[in-house]
Amino acid sequence: MSAPARHDAAHPLQPARDGTARDLWQQASLIRQGWLDHGLSTAPADRPTAERCLTAIYARASRPRPRFEWVDSPAKALPLITGWPTLDQLYERIRDPRSAGTPPVASDLAMVVAQLRAALSAGLTHPDPELSPVRMGKTREPWPELPPLSALDRGVPLAVLLHQGVRVALHRSLAHGFRSPVRAALAGDTALPVCWYGQQEASWIAYYDVLRRLGLARYGPDESEHLDVWAGLARSCGWWWPGADVCVVVDRPETVHTEPVPGTVHDQLRLQPRGVRFRDGWQPRLTT
């Protein structure tokens, strides 16, 4: 697929469909809220949809449909994933291509995701701040992070605002505010096997979804279909660990209680100290 013509990211994008930058931001903020709701959802997992999406993701890595093992919390997954590769072990395989044996599924899936995100970035109608931070004029300083409408009034490009206000903001709420403290409580001092986070993967998915829905991206049919698979997965389940024969999938939490992070301009959230309880009663003690 050939990349579309790009615009200079140092200037605001020409709004799509004759909308103003403010209108487009308002639309983006509504879409972002919908994805945040998915990222914090406590509805029971949609198991048929999750399994269908995971099967499609495995197929992208030329892997057969696995057997699915559903558990009610990340803690319940631990006995099922003993000995599966950690992130450091995957990096070791990259550093030493002579490593013997078939690469683990997690390695293949990481490559699939990286290729998808690169293709989506290539489909934007502007240089993607996800790939290279956009800087101001001759000073080359990063654009400031300001309240959205103030940012536009101060000349922050819409491309930068969308990256800050959707991609970065959701990552802070769902990764820093949720999955990182839960993972730390789960792992203790040990390295956990590589996993993906289901509903808490929503930050990058929402970002490329927003750009597509605002008319600021032109993805090919294959990239759109692949993005839709990951979007369906993020709307359907919690964390998951991929194995060659079995994929361990966690149901969504039973309760989630969040609080605003003071001083943030894009409504960042974090879990309260005992803010998440899973369906088997596991309630990790979180540290800030």
KEKE-3310 file (N, C-alpha, C; in steps of 0.2 Angstrom, whole numbers, plus 5000, padded with zeros to 4 digits):
npx = (5004:5003:5009:4998:4998:5006:5005:5012:5016:5018:5009:4992:4980:4970:4953:4943:4929:4923:4922:4927:4942:4939:4926:4930:4938:4929:4921:4930:4933:4921:4921:4933:4928:4919:4928:4936:4926:4924:4937:4936:4926:4914:4906:4901:4912:4911:4911:4910:4913:4926:4933:4932:4939:4952:4955:4956:4967:4977:4977:4983:4996:4999:4995:4986:4969:4968:4965:4953:4955:4946:4947:4943:4951:4966:4975:4970:4975:4989:4994:4992:5000:5013:5030:5029:5035:5044:5045:5059:5064:5059:5065:5078:5078:5077:5089:5098:5097:5100:5094:5087:5073:5055:5049:5040:5022:5019:5030:5027:5015:5018:5025:5015:5007:5015:5017:5004:5002:5012:5007:4995:4999:5005:4994:4989:4983:4993:5009:5012:5011:5014:5025:5035:5039:5031:5037:5038:5040:5055:5061:5060:5055:5045:5027:5016:5006:4990:4974:4961:4954:4960:4973:4971:4968:4980:4988:4992:4994:4980:4983:4993:4986:4976:4983:4989:4977:4969:4977:4988:4982:4972:4981:4988:4977:4972:4984:4994:4986:4978:4982:4995:4998:4990:4996:5008:5004:5001:5012:5022:5039:5043:5045:5032:5025:5023:5009:4994:4982:4968:4954:4961:4970:4965:4970:4979:4971:4959:4965:4968:4956:4948:4955:4952:4938:4936:4939:4953:4962:4966:4964:4969:4958:4963:4970:4960:4951:4959:4962:4949:4947:4955:4949:4936:4941:4945:4933:4928:4934:4945:4962:4974:4984:4994:4997:5004:4995:4985:4975:4975:4962:4956:4941:4931:4933:4924:4920:4925:4933:4937:4947:4950:4965:4974:4978:4979:4976:4968:4958:4963:4962:4964:4965:4957:4963:4959:4953:4948:4940:4939:4930:4931:4933:4946:4955:4967:4979:4984:4998:5003)
npy = (4994:5011:5026:5039:5056:5068:5081:5096:5094:5104:5114:5117:5104:5103:5104:5090:5086:5099:5103:5112:5114:5114:5108:5095:5091:5090:5080:5070:5069:5064:5051:5046:5045:5035:5024:5025:5021:5007:5003:5002:4994:4984:4974:4957:4947:4946:4932:4924:4934:4938:4926:4924:4935:4933:4921:4926:4935:4926:4919:4928:4927:4916:4905:4891:4890:4892:4882:4889:4895:4901:4912:4920:4930:4939:4933:4920:4916:4913:4900:4893:4898:4896:4896:4901:4913:4927:4945:4949:4937:4936:4947:4943:4933:4941:4947:4937:4929:4916:4908:4892:4882:4884:4900:4908:4910:4922:4931:4931:4937:4949:4955:4955:4965:4976:4978:4981:4993:5001:5001:5008:5020:5025:5027:5039:5056:5065:5068:5056:5059:5049:5042:5051:5064:5080:5096:5114:5126:5136:5135:5122:5115:5104:5104:5112:5104:5107:5113:5107:5117:5128:5124:5124:5137:5142:5138:5125:5111:5102:5088:5085:5088:5078:5067:5069:5071:5059:5047:5048:5052:5042:5031:5034:5034:5020:5012:5017:5021:5009:4996:4994:4996:4985:4974:4975:4972:4959:4952:4954:4952:4945:4941:4942:4931:4937:4946:4952:4966:4966:4975:4986:4989:4999:5012:5014:5008:5016:5029:5027:5024:5035:5044:5038:5039:5053:5056:5058:5049:5036:5021:5005:4992:4979:4984:4991:4981:4973:4982:4983:4970:4970:4981:4975:4965:4973:4978:4967:4958:4955:4954:4944:4929:4922:4906:4892:4881:4884:4898:4909:4918:4932:4936:4951:4964:4964:4975:4992:5006:5022:5037:5055:5061:5073:5089:5086:5088:5081:5074:5063:5047:5036:5020:5019:5015:5002:4999:4989:4974:4958:4944:4932:4937:4941:4955:4966:4973:4989:5000:5016)
npz = (5000:4996:5004:5008:5003:5014:5026:5033:5049:5058:5057:5059:5055:5041:5044:5043:5032:5032:5045:5059:5069:5082:5082:5078:5088:5098:5094:5094:5108:5113:5107:5113:5126:5125:5123:5134:5143:5139:5142:5156:5159:5168:5164:5161:5152:5134:5128:5116:5105:5109:5108:5095:5089:5095:5088:5075:5077:5080:5068:5060:5063:5057:5065:5072:5078:5096:5111:5122:5138:5151:5165:5181:5186:5185:5194:5195:5183:5184:5188:5176:5167:5170:5166:5154:5141:5146:5144:5144:5140:5127:5121:5122:5112:5101:5101:5099:5086:5083:5091:5096:5091:5088:5087:5101:5103:5108:5103:5089:5089:5094:5084:5074:5079:5079:5066:5061:5068:5062:5049:5051:5055:5044:5036:5039:5037:5040:5047:5060:5076:5085:5081:5079:5090:5088:5085:5090:5079:5076:5089:5092:5103:5112:5109:5121:5134:5135:5142:5131:5122:5124:5120:5106:5103:5106:5096:5095:5085:5078:5075:5085:5097:5096:5098:5110:5118:5116:5113:5122:5134:5136:5138:5149:5159:5158:5157:5166:5176:5179:5174:5176:5191:5195:5189:5195:5208:5206:5202:5211:5215:5204:5187:5175:5163:5146:5141:5134:5136:5134:5137:5142:5132:5125:5122:5111:5101:5101:5097:5083:5079:5081:5072:5060:5060:5060:5048:5046:5042:5031:5029:5022:5016:5022:5033:5040:5043:5051:5062:5067:5072:5084:5090:5093:5102:5112:5117:5123:5133:5146:5152:5143:5140:5128:5122:5113:5112:5120:5125:5138:5145:5154:5162:5163:5176:5192:5199:5198:5204:5202:5202:5199:5193:5200:5193:5179:5162:5153:5159:5166:5175:5189:5198:5213:5230:5234:5222:5213:5210:5206:5198:5205:5218:5220:5225:5222:5232:5230:5226:5225)
capx = (5000:5007:5007:4995:5002:5006:5005:5017:5013:5019:5003:4985:4977:4964:4948:4939:4922:4922:4922:4932:4946:4935:4921:4933:4940:4923:4919:4935:4932:4916:4924:4937:4925:4917:4933:4937:4921:4926:4943:4935:4919:4913:4901:4904:4915:4908:4916:4911:4917:4933:4937:4932:4944:4958:4957:4958:4974:4982:4978:4987:5003:4999:4994:4979:4964:4970:4959:4952:4954:4944:4948:4940:4955:4973:4978:4969:4979:4996:4996:4991:5005:5020:5035:5028:5041:5044:5047:5066:5066:5058:5071:5084:5078:5078:5096:5101:5093:5102:5090:5084:5066:5050:5047:5034:5017:5019:5034:5024:5009:5021:5027:5009:5004:5020:5016:4998:5002:5015:5003:4990:5002:5006:4988:4986:4984:4998:5014:5010:5015:5015:5031:5040:5036:5030:5039:5036:5044:5062:5063:5060:5053:5038:5021:5014:5000:4986:4967:4960:4952:4966:4978:4969:4969:4987:4991:4994:4991:4975:4986:4996:4980:4972:4988:4989:4971:4966:4982:4992:4977:4969:4986:4989:4972:4972:4990:4997:4981:4975:4985:5002:4997:4987:5001:5013:5002:5000:5019:5027:5046:5044:5043:5027:5025:5020:5002:4990:4977:4961:4950:4965:4973:4961:4972:4981:4965:4955:4968:4968:4949:4946:4957:4948:4931:4936:4941:4960:4966:4964:4967:4967:4953:4965:4972:4954:4948:4963:4960:4942:4948:4958:4944:4932:4943:4945:4926:4925:4937:4951:4969:4975:4991:4994:5001:5004:4989:4980:4975:4971:4959:4953:4935:4932:4932:4917:4919:4930:4932:4942:4947:4953:4972:4975:4983:4979:4971:4964:4953:4966:4960:4968:4961:4957:4968:4956:4948:4946:4938:4938:4924:4933:4934:4953:4955:4974:4981:4988:5002:5004)
capy = (5000:5017:5030:5045:5063:5071:5088:5098:5093:5110:5118:5113:5100:5106:5100:5085:5087:5106:5104:5116:5110:5113:5103:5089:5089:5088:5073:5065:5068:5059:5044:5044:5043:5028:5019:5024:5016:5000:5001:5002:4991:4978:4970:4951:4946:4943:4927:4922:4939:4938:4920:4925:4940:4930:4917:4930:4937:4920:4917:4933:4925:4909:4900:4888:4892:4889:4881:4895:4894:4907:4913:4926:4936:4938:4929:4913:4914:4912:4893:4891:4901:4895:4894:4904:4917:4934:4950:4949:4931:4938:4952:4939:4929:4946:4949:4931:4926:4909:4904:4886:4881:4888:4906:4907:4913:4929:4934:4932:4942:4956:4957:4957:4971:4981:4979:4984:5000:5005:5002:5013:5027:5026:5029:5046:5062:5070:5064:5054:5061:5043:5040:5056:5070:5086:5102:5120:5131:5137:5133:5114:5113:5100:5108:5111:5100:5112:5111:5106:5123:5133:5122:5126:5144:5144:5136:5118:5108:5097:5082:5085:5088:5072:5062:5070:5070:5053:5041:5048:5052:5035:5027:5036:5031:5013:5009:5019:5021:5003:4989:4994:4994:4978:4969:4975:4968:4952:4949:4955:4953:4940:4943:4939:4930:4942:4946:4958:4968:4966:4981:4991:4990:5003:5018:5015:5007:5022:5034:5026:5024:5042:5047:5036:5042:5060:5057:5061:5043:5032:5014:5000:4987:4975:4987:4992:4974:4971:4986:4981:4964:4972:4984:4970:4962:4977:4978:4960:4954:4958:4952:4937:4926:4918:4900:4888:4877:4887:4905:4910:4924:4934:4940:4958:4965:4964:4982:4996:5012:5027:5044:5059:5062:5080:5093:5083:5092:5077:5070:5057:5043:5031:5016:5020:5010:4996:5001:4984:4968:4953:4940:4927:4940:4944:4962:4967:4979:4993:5005:5022)
capz = (5000:4995:5009:5006:5004:5020:5027:5038:5056:5062:5056:5061:5050:5038:5046:5038:5031:5033:5052:5062:5073:5089:5081:5077:5095:5102:5092:5097:5115:5114:5105:5118:5132:5124:5123:5141:5146:5137:5146:5163:5159:5172:5161:5159:5145:5128:5126:5108:5102:5111:5105:5087:5088:5096:5083:5070:5078:5079:5061:5057:5064:5054:5071:5073:5084:5102:5116:5127:5145:5154:5172:5183:5188:5183:5199:5193:5177:5186:5188:5169:5162:5172:5162:5147:5140:5149:5140:5143:5136:5120:5119:5121:5106:5096:5101:5097:5081:5082:5096:5094:5092:5085:5091:5105:5100:5110:5099:5083:5090:5095:5077:5070:5082:5077:5058:5061:5070:5057:5043:5052:5055:5037:5033:5042:5032:5043:5051:5066:5082:5089:5078:5080:5093:5084:5089:5088:5075:5077:5095:5092:5109:5112:5110:5127:5135:5138:5141:5123:5118:5125:5116:5099:5103:5106:5089:5095:5079:5079:5076:5092:5102:5096:5101:5118:5121:5115:5114:5128:5139:5138:5140:5156:5163:5157:5158:5172:5181:5180:5173:5179:5198:5196:5187:5201:5214:5204:5200:5216:5213:5199:5180:5173:5156:5141:5140:5132:5141:5132:5137:5143:5126:5121:5120:5104:5096:5101:5094:5076:5077:5081:5066:5055:5061:5059:5041:5046:5040:5025:5030:5017:5019:5027:5040:5044:5046:5057:5068:5069:5076:5090:5093:5095:5107:5118:5119:5124:5138:5150:5150:5140:5139:5122:5121:5107:5111:5124:5126:5144:5145:5160:5162:5165:5183:5194:5201:5197:5207:5200:5205:5195:5194:5201:5189:5173:5158:5149:5163:5168:5180:5192:5203:5221:5233:5233:5217:5208:5212:5201:5199:5210:5224:5221:5226:5224:5236:5225:5228:5221)
cpx = (5004:5004:5004:5000:5001:5007:5010:5014:5014:5014:4997:4983:4971:4958:4944:4932:4919:4920:4928:4936:4943:4930:4924:4935:4934:4920:4924:4935:4926:4918:4928:4934:4922:4922:4936:4932:4922:4932:4942:4928:4920:4908:4904:4907:4910:4912:4916:4914:4924:4937:4937:4938:4951:4960:4959:4965:4979:4983:4983:4995:5004:4999:4987:4975:4967:4963:4959:4951:4952:4945:4945:4944:4962:4977:4976:4972:4986:4997:4995:4996:5012:5025:5035:5033:5039:5046:5055:5068:5064:5063:5077:5084:5079:5086:5100:5097:5094:5098:5086:5077:5062:5049:5041:5029:5017:5024:5031:5019:5012:5023:5021:5006:5009:5018:5010:4999:5006:5011:4997:4993:5003:5000:4985:4987:4989:5003:5011:5014:5017:5022:5037:5037:5036:5032:5038:5042:5051:5065:5064:5059:5046:5033:5019:5008:4996:4979:4965:4959:4957:4972:4977:4970:4976:4991:4993:4990:4986:4978:4989:4991:4977:4977:4988:4983:4967:4972:4985:4987:4974:4975:4988:4984:4972:4978:4993:4992:4978:4979:4992:5002:4994:4992:5007:5011:5002:5007:5023:5034:5048:5042:5038:5028:5021:5013:5000:4984:4970:4958:4955:4971:4970:4964:4975:4975:4961:4958:4967:4960:4946:4948:4953:4941:4930:4938:4949:4964:4962:4968:4965:4962:4956:4967:4965:4951:4952:4962:4953:4942:4950:4953:4938:4934:4943:4938:4924:4928:4943:4958:4969:4982:4990:4999:5000:4997:4983:4981:4971:4969:4955:4946:4936:4931:4925:4915:4926:4928:4938:4942:4951:4961:4973:4980:4983:4974:4967:4960:4956:4963:4965:4963:4962:4961:4965:4951:4945:4945:4936:4932:4925:4934:4941:4953:4962:4974:4986:4992:5003:5011)
cpy = (5006:5022:5036:5051:5065:5078:5090:5098:5100:5115:5114:5110:5104:5101:5096:5087:5094:5107:5109:5112:5109:5108:5096:5086:5087:5081:5068:5064:5063:5052:5042:5042:5036:5023:5019:5020:5009:4998:5000:4998:4985:4974:4963:4951:4944:4938:4925:4927:4939:4932:4921:4930:4937:4925:4920:4933:4931:4918:4922:4931:4918:4903:4897:4891:4889:4886:4887:4893:4901:4907:4919:4931:4934:4933:4921:4911:4911:4904:4890:4893:4900:4892:4897:4910:4924:4939:4950:4943:4933:4942:4948:4935:4934:4947:4943:4927:4918:4904:4898:4886:4886:4894:4905:4912:4921:4933:4935:4937:4949:4959:4959:4963:4977:4983:4983:4992:5004:5006:5008:5020:5029:5029:5036:5051:5067:5065:5062:5055:5055:5041:5045:5062:5076:5092:5108:5124:5131:5134:5125:5111:5109:5105:5107:5107:5105:5110:5112:5113:5128:5131:5124:5133:5146:5141:5129:5114:5102:5090:5080:5084:5081:5067:5063:5068:5063:5047:5042:5048:5045:5030:5028:5033:5024:5009:5011:5019:5015:4997:4989:4992:4987:4973:4969:4971:4961:4949:4949:4956:4948:4943:4939:4937:4936:4941:4952:4959:4969:4974:4987:4992:4996:5010:5019:5013:5013:5028:5033:5026:5031:5045:5045:5039:5049:5061:5060:5055:5040:5026:5010:4995:4982:4978:4989:4986:4972:4975:4984:4975:4966:4977:4980:4966:4966:4979:4972:4957:4958:4955:4945:4935:4921:4912:4897:4885:4880:4894:4906:4917:4926:4938:4947:4959:4965:4971:4986:5003:5017:5033:5049:5060:5070:5083:5090:5087:5088:5072:5063:5054:5038:5027:5019:5014:5003:4996:4995:4978:4963:4948:4934:4930:4943:4952:4964:4974:4983:4998:5010:5024)
cpz = (5000:5000:5006:5007:5011:5021:5033:5045:5060:5061:5057:5054:5047:5040:5041:5038:5033:5040:5054:5067:5080:5088:5081:5084:5099:5100:5094:5104:5117:5112:5110:5124:5131:5125:5131:5145:5145:5142:5153:5164:5164:5170:5160:5152:5140:5125:5119:5104:5103:5108:5098:5086:5089:5091:5077:5071:5078:5072:5057:5058:5062:5060:5071:5079:5090:5106:5120:5134:5149:5162:5174:5186:5185:5188:5198:5187:5179:5185:5181:5165:5165:5167:5155:5147:5143:5143:5139:5139:5128:5117:5118:5114:5100:5095:5098:5092:5080:5087:5093:5095:5088:5090:5095:5102:5102:5105:5092:5083:5091:5088:5073:5073:5079:5070:5057:5062:5065:5051:5045:5052:5048:5033:5035:5037:5034:5046:5058:5072:5086:5087:5080:5084:5089:5088:5086:5085:5076:5083:5096:5099:5108:5113:5117:5128:5139:5138:5133:5120:5119:5121:5108:5098:5103:5100:5090:5089:5081:5080:5083:5097:5102:5099:5108:5121:5121:5117:5121:5134:5141:5140:5148:5161:5163:5159:5165:5178:5183:5180:5176:5187:5199:5194:5192:5207:5212:5204:5207:5213:5207:5192:5178:5165:5152:5141:5137:5136:5139:5132:5138:5138:5122:5119:5113:5099:5095:5097:5086:5074:5077:5074:5060:5055:5059:5052:5040:5044:5035:5026:5024:5020:5023:5033:5044:5047:5052:5063:5071:5074:5083:5094:5096:5101:5113:5121:5123:5131:5141:5147:5147:5139:5133:5123:5115:5106:5115:5125:5133:5144:5151:5159:5165:5173:5185:5196:5200:5200:5205:5203:5200:5197:5195:5196:5182:5168:5153:5153:5165:5174:5183:5197:5210:5224:5233:5228:5212:5211:5207:5203:5204:5217:5225:5220:5227:5228:5232:5229:5223:5219)
residu = (MET:SER:ALA:PRO:ALA:ARG:HIS:ASP:ALA:ALA:HIS:PRO:LEU:GLN:PRO:ALA:ARG:ASP:GLY:THR:ALA:ARG:ASP:LEU:TRP:GLN:GLN:ALA:SER:LEU:ILE:ARG:GLN:GLY:TRP:LEU:ASP:HIS:GLY:LEU:SER:THR:ALA:PRO:ALA:ASP:ARG:PRO:THR:ALA:GLU:ARG:CYS:LEU:THR:ALA:ILE:TYR:ALA:ARG:ALA:SER:ARG:PRO:ARG:PRO:ARG:PHE:GLU:TRP:VAL:ASP:SER:PRO:ALA:LYS:ALA:LEU:PRO:LEU:ILE:THR:GLY:TRP:PRO:THR:LEU:ASP:GLN:LEU:TYR:GLU:ARG:ILE:ARG:ASP:PRO:ARG:SER:ALA:GLY:THR:PRO:PRO:VAL:ALA:SER:ASP:LEU:ALA:MET:VAL:VAL:ALA:GLN:LEU:ARG:ALA:ALA:LEU:SER:ALA:GLY:LEU:THR:HIS:PRO:ASP:PRO:GLU:LEU:SER:PRO:VAL:ARG:MET:GLY:LYS:THR:ARG:GLU:PRO:TRP:PRO:GLU:LEU:PRO:PRO:LEU:SER:ALA:LEU:ASP:ARG:GLY:VAL:PRO:LEU:ALA:VAL:LEU:LEU:HIS:GLN:GLY:VAL:ARG:VAL:ALA:LEU:HIS:ARG:SER:LEU:ALA:HIS:GLY:PHE:ARG:SER:PRO:VAL:ARG:ALA:ALA:LEU:ALA:GLY:ASP:THR:ALA:LEU:PRO:VAL:CYS:TRP:TYR:GLY:GLN:GLN:GLU:ALA:SER:TRP:ILE:ALA:TYR:TYR:ASP:VAL:LEU:ARG:ARG:LEU:GLY:LEU:ALA:ARG:TYR:GLY:PRO:ASP:GLU:SER:GLU:HIS:LEU:ASP:VAL:TRP:ALA:GLY:LEU:ALA:ARG:SER:CYS:GLY:TRP:TRP:TRP:PRO:GLY:ALA:ASP:VAL:CYS:VAL:VAL:VAL:ASP:ARG:PRO:GLU:THR:VAL:HIS:THR:GLU:PRO:VAL:PRO:GLY:THR:VAL:HIS:ASP:GLN:LEU:ARG:LEU:GLN:PRO:ARG:GLY:VAL:ARG:PHE:ARG:ASP:GLY:TRP:GLN:PRO:ARG:LEU:THR:THR)
# end
